[in-house]
């Protein structure tokens, strides 16, 4: 099914040549035209005792907007400056408490405000509740929670804990909550169809955290920026914070060079520190797609694995397909073939990311009877894809949406969701799929 939208695609390009942090992103949003009152009202809606201070500053000759968060009379600062000022801010007992119950190594200025809750941290459930009560749009709430969930997943993996066990010391503090929720509200206010991000300059050197000194980028930042293009200009400072990385991971639809578009406006968001000869800013450029480029699609390289099977139990074949998909294959399919000595067989084909090819080849050797696997690299063009949920009378169904330059070209309800709902409610599968499709199409027309 298709939905036609003839308006040009609005694009936001985020350039992180001096890294990325929550306050820098908020500054860029305001500088690019997002009303400062919208962010101030958002902070008030959170009702967490914070306020914003928005000012114009100059960084290496570049005029930019600086957004500071004030909580209980204190202004947020980069954590290396905080640790230089407070060598032991929490005391021995509190430090041990963080090791026992806090799974974030990002403790620092955001953790050590005079708010006692910051010392114990907030769970993801508590953060969801605070955001859920705020008078902001449902979409912004969903985005803000997704950013926190990305942070939680990264911390959980690093500390070998479940997401619900993670207590956010840095990101759970008030000022970081303000950064994240304002980022969600502000990005929605931009009214863009896509946010594209440049490669990120992560910086270098080391950074002090409550759990010790770590190399830059910090462990949570590394985890969050998996599959993102990163580099270091050699500057010895932490340029990408975990909060900044989580915002990029959640909001950016893709990474790349400056997209082809007609520029409408731009804005610069300033960081706190000043580096000689290097403007410590992030730039946000807003534009519209060029009509002549409407047919452009994204290109990517994939690996294609193939093997001929003529002596594998058909039941095992189905199991092999499931295992390949579980381990990250993009697609798996089989085609009947006639093999040597007139034996009927199956050609199994696996599409995957190049970095997964070796792992999936090993799985084919382990789980099937093949003695050889062919591999080649191919280029493919892909449409932008995303997921949205619709609420049917029987339950929520995910909708997979494909679009080209902002135009929805195809959408389809997720089969597994529809199958489960049909079975649980004793209704025809086709009725669930038709209703989910109808609801999504109706929402797109509004």
C-alpha positions as a printed Julia matrix, in Angstrom:
446×3 Matrix{Float64}:
   0.0     0.0     0.0
   1.22    3.53   -0.71
   0.57    7.02    0.6
   1.43    9.93   -1.69
   3.02   13.08   -0.31
   4.17   15.57   -2.95
   5.76   18.13   -0.63
   9.59   18.32   -0.6
  11.43   16.49    2.12
  12.72   18.66    4.97
  16.18   17.62    6.12
  18.26   18.58    9.15
  22.01   17.99    8.95
  23.91   17.8    12.25
  27.66   18.46   11.97
  29.63   17.14   14.94
  33.12   18.36   14.01
  33.67   19.38   17.66
  31.76   16.51   19.17
  28.24   16.4    20.56
  26.58   16.96   23.92
  23.06   17.63   25.11
  23.56   21.34   25.77
  25.26   21.86   22.39
  22.3    20.25   20.63
  19.8    22.44   22.49
  21.81   25.54   21.58
  21.79   24.55   17.9
  18.03   24.0    18.0
  17.4    27.49   19.4
  19.92   29.07   17.03
  18.16   27.36   14.09
  14.79   28.81   15.04
  13.2    26.63   17.72
  11.56   29.1    20.15
  13.46   29.37   23.42
  10.1    29.67   25.2
   9.2    26.16   23.99
  12.23   24.73   25.77
  11.59   26.85   28.87
   7.98   25.64   28.97
   9.23   22.07   28.58
  11.48   22.45   31.61
   8.57   23.87   33.59
   6.39   20.92   32.5
   8.94   18.49   33.93
   8.52   20.16   37.33
  11.94   19.08   38.59
  13.18   22.4    39.95
  15.34   23.37   36.98
  15.59   26.41   34.76
  17.37   27.3    31.52
  19.79   30.13   30.89
  20.07   30.9    27.17
  22.71   33.31   25.89
  24.76   34.22   22.82
  28.48   33.43   22.99
  31.44   33.37   20.6
  33.57   30.26   20.08
  36.73   30.84   17.99
  35.02   33.66   16.12
  31.73   31.81   15.59
  28.57   33.27   17.14
  26.54   30.51   18.78
  23.76   29.93   21.3
  24.66   28.53   24.71
  22.06   26.72   26.8
  22.87   26.12   30.46
  20.79   24.17   32.94
  20.59   25.51   36.5
  19.51   23.23   39.33
  19.39   24.39   42.94
  21.57   27.41   42.15
  24.28   25.38   40.41
  25.12   25.33   36.72
  26.1    22.17   34.89
  29.75   21.86   33.89
  31.87   19.39   31.91
  32.63   16.45   34.15
  36.43   16.75   33.89
  36.13   20.28   35.27
  33.82   18.99   37.99
  36.24   16.23   39.03
  39.14   18.7    39.05
  37.15   20.85   41.46
  35.71   17.99   43.55
  38.3    15.26   43.78
  36.09   13.19   46.14
  32.61   14.7    45.93
  30.64   11.78   47.31
  32.81   10.47   50.12
  33.93    6.9    50.68
  30.56    5.5    51.73
  28.7     7.07   48.82
  31.36    5.91   46.4
  30.88    2.34   47.54
  27.13    2.75   47.32
  27.47    3.69   43.68
  29.47    0.55   43.0
  26.83   -1.58   44.67
  23.69   -0.1    43.19
  24.68    2.25   40.4
  25.58    0.7    37.09
  26.61    3.94   35.42
  30.3     4.8    35.21
  29.25    8.28   34.12
  28.88    9.67   37.64
  30.04   13.25   37.86
  28.6    16.76   37.95
  25.14   15.54   37.1
  25.23   13.0    39.93
  26.57   15.19   42.66
  24.06   18.0    42.77
  22.69   18.64   46.23
  19.63   16.6    45.39
  19.8    13.41   47.53
  17.98   11.46   44.81
  20.91   12.01   42.5
  23.18   10.05   44.82
  20.97    7.0    44.65
  20.15    7.47   40.99
  16.87    6.96   39.2
  15.66    3.78   37.6
  14.31    3.72   34.07
  10.84    3.15   35.5
  11.06    6.34   37.58
  12.31    8.32   34.59
   9.46    7.02   32.43
   6.98    8.15   35.09
   8.43   11.67   35.29
   8.37   12.08   31.51
   4.93   10.5    31.26
   3.44   13.13   33.59
   4.93   16.08   31.69
   2.63   18.24   29.54
   4.44   17.53   26.26
   3.34   15.68   23.12
   3.05   11.91   23.08
   5.63   11.77   20.3
   8.15   13.79   22.32
   7.58   11.55   25.35
   8.23    8.48   23.21
  11.43   10.0    21.8
  12.76   11.08   25.21
  12.12    7.65   26.71
  13.81    6.02   23.71
  16.94    8.12   24.36
  17.0     7.01   28.0
  16.44    3.4    26.95
  19.41    3.63   24.59
  21.55    4.89   27.48
  20.2     2.18   29.75
  20.94   -0.57   27.24
  24.51    0.66   26.86
  25.11    0.83   30.61
  23.46   -2.56   31.17
  25.79   -4.21   28.68
  28.89   -2.56   30.13
  28.03   -3.55   33.69
  26.49   -6.95   32.91
  23.12   -5.97   34.36
  19.53   -5.77   33.14
  18.21   -2.43   31.95
  15.82   -2.21   34.89
  18.74   -2.68   37.3
  20.55    0.33   35.87
  20.35    3.45   38.0
  21.18    6.55   36.04
  23.59    8.67   38.04
  24.68   11.15   35.38
  21.81   10.81   32.95
  19.22   10.4    35.67
  20.09   13.73   37.26
  17.86   16.71   36.64
  20.06   18.62   34.21
  20.57   15.64   31.92
  16.84   14.87   32.02
  16.27   18.44   30.89
  18.78   18.0    28.04
  17.1    14.83   26.81
  13.46   15.89   27.06
  14.18   19.3    25.51
  16.06   17.56   22.7
  12.97   15.44   22.02
  10.6    18.42   22.08
  12.93   20.68   20.1
  13.65   18.14   17.37
   9.91   17.63   16.91
   9.47   21.41   16.6
  11.96   21.5    13.73
   9.32   19.81   11.57
  11.85   17.82    9.56
  11.38   14.44    7.91
  14.93   13.28    8.54
  17.94   14.13   10.69
  21.25   13.18    9.08
  24.43   13.22   11.16
  28.03   13.72   10.11
  30.9    11.54   11.37
  31.55   12.42   15.02
  34.81   13.82   16.37
  35.11   11.96   19.68
  38.27   13.68   20.94
  41.05   11.91   22.82
  42.96   11.53   26.07
  41.23   10.36   29.25
  38.28   11.42   31.35
  37.68   11.03   35.09
  34.51    9.29   36.21
  33.37    8.09   39.63
  34.58    4.58   38.8
  38.03    5.66   37.66
  39.84    7.2    34.73
  38.78    5.96   31.28
  40.11    6.57   27.79
  38.07    8.84   25.53
  35.52    8.01   24.25
  34.07    6.62   27.48
  32.7     3.04   27.47
  29.04    4.09   27.28
  29.81    6.41   24.36
  31.59    3.62   22.5
  28.64    1.29   23.0
  26.13    3.91   21.86
  28.09    4.82   18.74
  28.32    1.28   17.36
  27.98    1.37   13.55
  28.36    5.17   13.54
  31.34    6.76   11.73
  33.7     8.33   14.28
  37.2     9.82   14.3
  39.54   11.85   16.49
  41.05   15.17   15.42
  43.7    14.7    18.11
  42.19   17.18   20.55
  42.77   15.79   24.06
  39.3    16.17   25.54
  36.02   14.28   25.75
  34.03   15.77   22.88
  31.11   13.32   22.63
  29.29   12.69   25.9
  27.1     9.63   26.53
  24.03   11.87   26.53
  25.07   13.41   23.21
  25.73    9.96   21.74
  22.31    8.7    22.88
  20.58   11.72   21.3
  22.35   11.1    18.0
  21.7     7.36   18.1
  17.97    7.95   18.61
  17.29   10.97   16.42
  19.58   10.43   13.43
  18.11    8.3    10.65
  21.51    7.88    8.99
  25.11    9.12    8.92
  26.79   10.67    5.92
  28.22   13.72    4.2
  26.32   16.95    3.69
  23.07   15.95    1.91
  21.95   17.52   -1.35
  19.35   20.12   -0.44
  18.34   23.76   -0.63
  19.53   25.38    2.6
  16.85   27.36    4.44
  18.54   28.16    7.77
  21.27   27.03   10.13
  22.21   27.33   13.77
  25.23   26.83   16.03
  25.1    25.37   19.53
  28.04   26.1    21.84
  29.79   23.85   24.31
  31.06   25.16   27.64
  34.79   24.87   26.98
  36.9    26.89   24.57
  39.66   25.27   22.51
  42.35   27.42   20.84
  41.69   27.63   17.12
  38.82   25.1    17.26
  35.21   26.34   17.47
  33.55   24.2    20.14
  30.15   24.2    18.46
  27.78   21.84   16.7
  26.06   23.09   13.54
  22.49   22.27   12.55
  21.48   23.06    8.96
  17.87   22.87    7.78
  16.93   22.49    4.13
  14.63   20.92    1.58
  15.31   18.15   -0.89
  15.86   19.16   -4.49
  13.08   17.87   -6.8
  15.57   16.64   -9.39
  17.06   14.39   -6.73
  13.73   12.83   -5.74
  14.69    9.39   -7.07
  17.81    9.15   -4.94
  18.02    6.21   -2.56
  20.66    5.09   -0.09
  23.41    2.7    -1.19
  25.03    0.08    0.97
  27.3    -2.92    0.58
  26.08   -6.32    1.7
  27.57   -9.81    1.7
  25.8   -12.65   -0.11
  26.43  -16.2     1.15
  25.29  -19.22   -0.87
  25.44  -22.97   -0.46
  23.91  -25.95   -2.32
  22.21  -28.53   -0.09
  21.07  -31.95   -1.34
  21.21  -34.13    1.77
  19.73  -31.97    4.51
  16.57  -32.94    6.35
  13.86  -30.36    5.44
  13.02  -29.91    9.12
  16.64  -29.0     9.81
  16.6   -26.57    6.87
  13.86  -24.55    8.57
  15.86  -24.52   11.8
  18.97  -23.29    9.96
  17.0   -20.41    8.43
  15.68  -19.39   11.86
  19.17  -19.52   13.41
  20.66  -17.38   10.62
  18.0   -14.72   11.13
  18.48  -14.8    14.91
  22.21  -14.21   14.44
  21.7   -11.08   12.34
  21.09  -12.14    8.74
  19.19   -9.48    6.8
  17.33  -12.12    4.79
  17.47  -15.87    4.14
  15.72  -17.8     1.37
  15.85  -21.12   -0.39
  15.34  -22.0    -4.07
  14.76  -25.57   -5.41
  17.59  -26.65   -7.73
  18.49  -29.79   -9.68
  22.0   -30.86   -8.73
  24.52  -33.35  -10.11
  23.39  -36.95  -10.58
  19.87  -35.48  -11.0
  19.46  -35.06   -7.26
  16.89  -32.44   -6.14
  18.39  -29.92   -3.75
  18.01  -26.43   -2.3
  20.11  -23.34   -2.9
  20.23  -21.39    0.37
  21.06  -17.68    0.08
  21.92  -15.42    3.01
  22.05  -11.62    2.83
  23.99   -9.99    5.65
  26.19   -7.13    6.73
  29.84   -7.69    5.73
  30.91   -7.74    9.39
  28.51  -10.65   10.07
  29.56  -12.77    7.07
  32.23  -14.85    8.82
  29.98  -15.61   11.79
  27.1   -16.7     9.56
  29.4   -18.77    7.34
  30.55  -20.65   10.44
  26.91  -21.22   11.38
  26.17  -22.7     7.92
  29.07  -25.13    8.32
  27.97  -26.07   11.85
  24.23  -26.45   11.35
  23.93  -27.69    7.75
  25.58  -30.44    5.69
  27.29  -28.13    3.21
  31.02  -28.55    2.51
  31.47  -25.11    0.99
  29.97  -21.62    1.19
  30.32  -19.07   -1.6
  30.66  -15.4    -0.65
  30.51  -12.17   -2.63
  29.96   -8.49   -1.94
  27.15   -6.65   -3.71
  25.84   -3.09   -3.7
  22.16   -2.5    -3.11
  19.89    0.53   -3.03
  17.5     0.74   -0.11
  14.56    2.91    0.85
  14.48    4.6     4.24
  12.56    2.42    6.69
  11.01    3.03   10.07
   8.45    1.53   12.46
   5.33    3.06   13.94
   2.6     1.58   16.12
  -1.15    1.7    15.58
  -3.72    0.79   18.21
  -6.42   -1.56   16.96
  -9.43   -2.62   19.0
  -7.53   -5.85   19.8
  -4.09   -4.41   20.6
  -1.05   -2.62   19.19
   0.39   -3.55   15.8
   3.73   -2.38   14.44
   3.69   -0.94   10.92
   6.82   -1.16    8.75
   7.08    1.96    6.58
   9.28    2.53    3.53
   9.78    6.05    2.19
  11.76    7.89   -0.46
  12.62   11.56    0.14
   9.83   11.92    2.65
   7.19   10.17    0.55
   5.76    6.98    2.02
   6.01    4.44   -0.79
   4.95    1.28    1.03
   3.76    0.14    4.42
   2.68   -3.17    5.89
   1.55   -4.44    9.3
   4.0    -6.71   11.1
   2.87  -10.31   10.55
   3.93  -11.64   13.95
   1.96   -8.93   15.78
  -1.15   -9.62   13.7
  -0.79  -13.4    14.06
  -0.53  -13.13   17.85
  -3.52  -10.77   18.12
  -5.62  -12.97   15.81
  -4.87  -16.06   17.89
  -5.43  -14.34   21.24
  -8.73  -12.74   20.19
 -10.06  -15.51   17.9
 -10.48  -13.18   14.94
  -9.38  -13.75   11.31
  -5.78  -12.83   10.62
  -6.75  -10.91    7.49
  -9.2    -8.79    9.52
  -6.43   -7.72   11.91
  -4.05   -6.89    9.04
  -6.72   -4.92    7.16
  -7.7    -2.93   10.25
  -4.07   -2.07   11.1
  -3.45   -0.91    7.52
  -6.65    1.17    7.54
  -5.74    2.92   10.78
  -2.24    3.79    9.58
  -3.49    5.13    6.23
  -6.08    7.23    8.04
  -3.42    8.7    10.34
  -1.19    9.58    7.38
  -4.02   11.43    5.64
  -4.64   13.7     8.63
